[in-house]
Amino acid sequence: MESVDRSSPIPLYYQIKLNLKRFIEDNKLKPNDPLPPEEELAKYYKVSRLTVRQAMQELVKEGLIYRIQGKGTYVAENKMISDLSHLTGFSEEMEKIRKKAWSKVLTNKLVKPPEKVADAFHISGEAKVLLLSRLRYEGDRPRSIENAYLNISKYPILRKISQYDMSTKSLYKLLKDEFSIYPTFAEEEIEVVHAEKSVAKILGIKEGDCVLSIVRITFSQEKIPIEYVYSNYRKDNFKLRVTLKAR
């Protein structure tokens, strides 16, 4: 860890916060590793415990560390951060937090569309869509269940996705690189729901626990719906970010 610069106009607590943040983000401390006690950090930086505590409180607010009363302070698990200002997929989001993503493919075949999917694609209920259902992992931990319905009525070439091993491939990257179909914008709805028994079992949580439910309809450069995705995310490792602008 670096020392603080007492001649700098930057407050000491903020320097300590940035120092500890870099130390954590450079993977010198792993998730659930303990941080040194406040008293030890105060001696190291030659500041008061109050200054150290202020720095730690800032890191708690940012979700980088957590406290257990009577035990100490620990490095938090990296959360997947979904930036609502940009259209990205699971693989891209995991790359941002330097985590390796992989998937267990549950389904990759032609099916009849649910009513909401048929309505979104403007097709009949007797038409076929390609269902790509995956359990998304970060390391050995399940992050989400994702059911992506692909519009093969408008893009017949998407039938070929059933021939690919989608356990490690990014769907959006495949669409662009192999099929020249470019996800351009999306409509998304987000709500908190209670996990059904089947979802809870797969995600390793309790039935009735809250999960983040996300429905996304993604459109191509021709403004044609490419996919209808319904996902359930564990609430303990997901964070939303949005950029707001004044009118």
Sequence and secondary structure as in RCSB ss.txt:
>XXXX:A:sequence
MESVDRSSPIPLYYQIKLNLKRFIEDNKLKPNDPLPPEEELAKYYKVSRLTVRQAMQELVKEGLIYRIQGKGTYV
AENKMISDLSHLTGFSEEMEKIRKKAWSKVLTNKLVKPPEKVADAFHISGEAKVLLLSRLRYEGDRPRSIENAYL
NISKYPILRKISQYDMSTKSLYKLLKDEFSIYPTFAEEEIEVVHAEKSVAKILGIKEGDCVLSIVRITFSQEKIP
IEYVYSNYRKDNFKLRVTLKAR
>XXXX:A:secstr
     TTSSS HHHHHHHHHHHHHHTTSS TT B   HHHHHHHHTS HHHHHHHHHHHHHTTSEEEETTTEEEE
    EEEETTS   HHHHHHHTT  EEEEEEEEEEE   HHHHHHHT  TTS EEEEEEEEEETTEEEEEEEEEE
 TTT GGGGGGGGS TTS  HHHHHHHHH     EEEEEEEEEE  HHHHHHHTS TT EEEEEEEEEE TTS E
EEEEEEEEEGGGEEEE      
